[in-house]
Amino acid sequence: MVLLSQGMKEYLLGLEPMQLLILRWRPYY
């Protein structure tokens, strides 16, 4: 479970910049 949680954290950290880009391109949402 610990390895899984670490993987999820890394996955979420990887999505953070993607979400920032989406917010920049789509400020309406």
Secondary structure, DSSP 4 states (H G I P E B T S, - for coil): -HHHHHHHHHHHHHHHHHHHHHHHH-TT-
